[in-house]
C-alpha cells in the first residue's frame, strides 16, 4: 500500500499564544525545533523527540506538531501497531494507530489537541485507513488534570469524537482489564469491506462475541 502524505498547516491564537499546527512533518523538522521540557508523559523529552523523528521517517508514520516560537509544545502520532501487539496480527496495511497525543502543561485547555487531530484529517488520504486508538487509564494524567478516571475517559472520548472516532467492543485482555479502558475507531470512507471484516477478526479472538 502506498502511503501518501499531504502537509497541512494552520495558525491559532489562544490566550495570547500564536501557535502553529502542521503535519505530517518530516523527521528533520522535528529534530531542528526545540522540544518543550514538559512533554515527558512517555519518556524523557530528548528521547521522545528522537522517537517522533523515527516515526516520521517510517513509510506510514505521521506526526502532527504544535509549535510556538520554534518550540514544539504538542504532538500527535500515527503509525502501525507494534509487532508484539494484537493489532498487528492481521498484517493490515490500512490499519494505523493513533499512538500518542500530548500537550505541554502550560498549553492545556486551549484546544490544541483538537486542532492537531483536525489538521491530521485534513489529509484526504486518511480516508483510506482504519484509525484506532487504545485508551488505558494508567496512561492518563489524573493527578495533573484533577479529574477522576471516569471524567478523564469522557474527556478523551470527546476529543476523539472530534474526528468521528467511536467506541468499539473488543475482547483484548488489556482493554478488558479495567472498565475505563476502551478501544476507539474511525473507519475511513475509502476502506474496503474486506478490511473492516479483517479488523473484526483482529479485535475479537472469540468469534461468538460478535
Secondary structure, 3 states (H helix, E strand, C coil): CCCCCCCEEEEEEECCEEEEEEECCCHHHHHHCEECCCCCCCCCHHHHHHHHHHHHCCCCCEEEEEEECCEEEEEEEEECCCCCCHHHCCCCCCEEEEEEEEECHHHCCCCHHHHHHHHHHCCHHHHHCEEEEEECHHHCCHHHHCCCHHHHHHHHHHHHHCCCCEEECCCCHHHHCCCCCEEEEEECCCCCHHHHHHHHHHHCCCHHHC
